[in-house]
């Protein structure tokens, strides 16, 4: 009699165990196989941070000093009459009072403006930006008679890359922004140099303002 009761209890427990294996009565909620990929502990899952999520690389640091020229020639190396204000030449800056002004003479001349900066090796991204305006009296037939070239040089002054070239053919009635990615040069000391060249004919005026060299980290 006892053996019969034991057999009944064992059978009942077996049925309950089978039911529990199918989700404990939740229809269709079967346990997944062990290799389904969701039974690993959470701390075993590797998560790669997104550089654009505001965590890492969420801080921007400015490297260019006196980029708006409001302190005159301070921090800049210049040749020729380059940094001016509206009271001197009658042309407005994009913001503030001062700007860099290349050309505008109508005779052969060259003006330069440069500044060095060290791009940290740990930078996520490095960006050069500046605002420029171009006015000219040169006729269309003159071709590229007057130019403003933006160069990137190394610490010794050797040209690494010509970043931009504007001319009397690239007119702009107002200031427009130019942006260049300098990330490939991180870990190096570089020099940003503007070179304005005007021929011996009619004048072309190149205005530059709000120069920025920044990096994210």
Residue, then its C-alpha position, 0 to 999 in steps of 0.5 A: x500500500x505504501x509503495x502504491x502511494x509513493x508511486x503516485x507521489x513520484x508521478x505527480x512530482x514528475x508532471x509538475x516538473x515538466x509543467x515548470x519547464x514550459x514556463x509555469x503555466x504561461x502559454x508559449x513562454x518556453x525557456x530558450x536553449x542555453x545557446x540563445x545568447x541571452x543567458x550570459x550575466x550582464x557584466x559579461x557583455x562588452x559595450x563600446x561607448x559612442x564617441x558622439x554620445x556626449x561622454x568621451x569626446x564631448x568636450x571642445x577646447x579652443x587652440x587659436x588665441x585672438x582668433x577674432x583679432x580684437x587684440x590686434x596683432x597679439x599672438x599672430x605673425x604678420x607681414x604687411x598691413x593685415x589686421x585692421x579695423x573699420x575706422x582704418x579702411x571702411x570695411x566692417x568685421x564679421x563681429x567686433x571691430x578688427x579683422x584680417x584684410x588682404x589686398x585692396x591696394x590695386x598694385x602688386x603686394x603680398x600679405x601673410x598671417x600665421x599662428x602655430x598650435x599643438x594638436x594633442x595626440x588624444x584629440x578625437x577630432x580637430x577642426x579649423x574654421x574661419x569666415x571670409x569675404x571677397x570683393x573685387x574690381x577685377x574683370x571676368x577676363x582677368x582669371x585668377x589674378x588675385x588670390x588668398x591661399x590657406x596653408x597648413x605648415x609643420x613646426x619648421x614652416x614646410x607646407x603640409x597641405x594647401x587647405x583652400x584657395x580663394x581668388x577674385x573669381x570667388x566673390x562673396x557679398x557677405x562673410x561665409x564660413x569655411x571649415x577644414x578637418x585637421x584630425x589627420x594631423x593630431x599629435x603634431x605642431x602645425x602652423x595655419x598660414x593665410x597668404x594674400x597675393x595681389x597683382x598690379x592691376x585692379x584691387x581685390x579685397x579678402x577679409x578674414x575673421x573669427x579664425x578657430x582651431x579647436x579639438x574635441x576630447 
